[in-house]
Amino acid sequence: MRRRLPPAATTPELTDPELQQITRLVQDKYGPILSIDQASEISKLAKQTIRERVCQGMYASSVVRGRPLRFWAHRLVAEAMK
């Protein structure tokens, strides 16, 4: 008899106070504008993955396009935690 696998885990939703707390911590450490290195560290994604996602239209409200890429910290945190 085959065992049934448990349902896939869902990502928990953050409450507004939790999201605000995380945003404050990020801004206290890095300031309001992030480099791609900082965005990579915060999101735990490789820099190339972030670049690819930006090209795909992700992080549209948080990215400041150009060279170098820059990100608004408060918006990136909200988008990365989705």
N, C-alpha and C positions, 0 to 999 in steps of 0.2 A: 504494500500500500504506500502511495506517495504522500509525503508530508506537504501540507500547504504552507507556503511562505507567508509571513505576516505582510500586511499591506505596507507599501512604500511609505517611508517617513515623509511628512510634509515639513516645510520650513516654517518655523514659528514666526508669527507676526510680532514686530516690536511695537510697544505702546509709544505714544508721543513723548512721554517723559523719558523713556529709555533712549529713544532716538535723539532727543535733545541732549541727554547726558553724554552719549557717544560723540555727538557733534562738538560739544564743548571740550571734551578731552582731546579730540583731533585738532581743533583750532588752538587750544592752549599749547599743544606741542609743536604744530607746524605753521600756524597762522591761517589767514582766510584763503590763501591761494596755494595750491599744491603743485609740485613738479610731478613728472611722470614717475620718478623714483619713489616719491612719497605716496602717490596714488597706488603704486604697486605694493608698497609695504602695507598700506591701510587695507586694501582689498584682498591681499594675499594672492594676487594674480601676477603672472610674469608681465614685464613691460610690453613684450610683443603681443600678448593676449589683449592687453588694454588698447594698444594701437589698433589691432584688428577689430575690436568691438567698437571703437570710435568710428572706424571706417564703415562699419555696418550700421551706424546710426545710434548705437547705444551711448549713454551718458551725454546725450545731446544738450540737455539743459545745464550740465555742469562743466562741459569742456569749453576752453577758449582755444580755438584752432589757431595754428600758426607754428612757427618754430621758435622755441620749443613749445610742446603742448603744455597747457596749464589747466588746472581744474579748480573750480570753486569748491572749497572743502565741504560746506554745509550741504550743497547739492549732491556732491559725489557720495557722501555718507548715506544720504537718503536713497540714492539710486543703487548703490552697492549692497544695501541691506534688503533690497526687495527680493 
